[in-house]
Amino acid sequence: QVQLVESGGGLVQSGGSLRLSCAASGIPFSVYVMGWYRQAPGKQRELVASITSGGSTNYADSVKGRFTISRDNAKNTVYLQMNSLKLEDTAVYYCNGRLIARTYWGQGTQVTVSS
């Protein structure tokens, strides 16, 4: 059974930081492309950041320079370090694992940025 379990969300003031974690089980984690997506109320889900098995990263323009994605293959975990958070970063953040045609999602974790 595949599971992606996110943690680390919460309420933070504008300018603050949070680190999200996603622990994976049931997949060969090291070969998967892992990503973080987010969905704000009334908006479509969007890619925030992704990291390949080789460690190459990709970021949405809106988070470049503020967010950092990383992975620890020994722990089957992907992280999203979020700094300088803005009100517009408020959303449910989802972990995603993808390998060719297979894709899996976590249940999501709420991030709320307050002024």
C-alpha positions as CSV (number, residue, x, y, z in Angstrom):
1,Q,0.0,0.0,0.0
2,V,1.4,3.3,-1.1
3,Q,1.3,6.2,1.5
4,L,2.5,9.7,1.3
5,V,2.1,11.4,4.6
6,E,2.6,15.2,4.9
7,S,3.4,17.0,8.1
8,G,4.6,20.4,9.2
9,G,1.8,22.7,8.1
10,G,0.3,25.3,10.4
11,L,-0.3,29.0,11.0
12,V,2.6,31.4,10.6
13,Q,2.9,35.1,10.3
14,S,3.9,36.8,7.1
15,G,7.7,36.7,6.7
16,G,8.0,33.6,8.8
17,S,9.1,30.1,7.9
18,L,7.8,26.5,7.9
19,R,9.2,23.2,6.8
20,L,7.0,20.6,5.3
21,S,7.8,16.9,5.3
22,C,6.4,14.0,3.3
23,A,7.2,10.5,4.4
24,A,6.7,7.9,1.6
25,S,6.1,4.2,2.0
26,G,5.2,1.4,-0.5
27,I,7.2,2.8,-3.4
28,P,10.9,2.7,-4.5
29,F,11.3,6.3,-3.3
30,S,14.7,6.9,-4.6
31,V,13.6,6.6,-8.3
32,Y,10.5,8.7,-8.0
33,V,10.2,12.3,-9.0
34,M,8.8,14.0,-5.8
35,G,7.0,17.2,-5.8
36,W,5.0,19.7,-3.7
37,Y,1.8,21.2,-5.1
38,R,-0.7,23.6,-3.5
39,Q,-4.3,24.5,-3.9
40,A,-5.8,27.7,-2.6
41,P,-9.5,28.2,-2.2
42,G,-11.2,28.7,-5.5
43,K,-8.0,28.1,-7.4
44,Q,-6.5,25.2,-9.3
45,R,-3.8,23.0,-7.9
46,E,-0.4,24.2,-8.9
47,L,3.1,22.9,-8.9
48,V,5.3,24.5,-6.2
49,A,8.5,22.6,-6.6
50,S,9.8,19.2,-7.7
51,I,13.0,17.2,-7.4
52,T,14.2,14.3,-9.5
53,S,15.9,11.1,-8.4
54,G,19.1,12.8,-9.3
55,G,18.4,15.9,-7.3
56,S,17.6,18.3,-10.0
57,T,15.0,20.8,-8.8
58,N,12.3,22.9,-10.4
59,Y,10.4,25.8,-8.8
60,A,7.3,27.9,-9.6
61,D,8.4,31.5,-10.3
62,S,6.3,32.7,-7.4
63,V,8.5,30.7,-4.8
64,K,11.9,30.9,-6.4
65,G,14.5,32.2,-3.9
66,R,12.1,31.6,-0.9
67,F,11.4,27.9,-1.0
68,T,13.8,24.9,-1.1
69,I,12.9,21.4,-1.9
70,S,15.1,18.5,-0.8
71,R,15.0,14.8,-0.4
72,D,16.5,12.2,1.9
73,N,16.4,8.9,0.2
74,A,17.6,7.0,3.3
75,K,14.5,8.3,5.1
76,N,12.1,8.1,2.1
77,T,11.2,11.7,2.8
78,V,11.0,14.9,0.8
79,Y,11.0,18.3,2.4
80,L,9.9,21.8,1.5
81,Q,11.6,24.6,3.4
82,M,9.5,27.7,3.1
83,N,11.0,31.1,4.0
84,S,9.7,34.6,3.7
85,L,6.2,33.4,3.6
86,K,3.5,35.6,2.1
87,L,-0.2,35.8,2.5
88,E,-0.6,34.4,-1.0
89,D,1.2,31.2,0.0
90,T,-1.8,30.2,2.1
91,A,-3.1,26.9,0.6
92,V,-3.3,23.2,1.2
93,Y,0.0,21.7,0.3
94,Y,0.1,18.2,-1.3
95,C,3.0,15.9,-1.7
96,N,3.2,14.1,-5.0
97,G,5.3,11.1,-6.2
98,R,5.6,10.4,-9.9
99,L,7.2,7.7,-11.9
100,I,6.3,7.5,-15.6
101,A,2.6,6.8,-15.6
102,R,2.2,6.3,-11.9
103,T,1.4,9.1,-9.6
104,Y,0.5,9.2,-6.0
105,W,-0.8,12.0,-3.7
106,G,-0.7,12.7,0.0
107,Q,-3.7,13.9,1.9
108,G,-2.5,17.5,2.1
109,T,-1.5,19.8,4.9
110,Q,-2.8,23.3,5.5
111,V,-0.5,26.3,5.5
112,T,-2.0,29.5,6.6
113,V,0.0,32.8,6.5
114,S,-1.4,35.7,8.5
115,S,-0.6,39.4,8.5
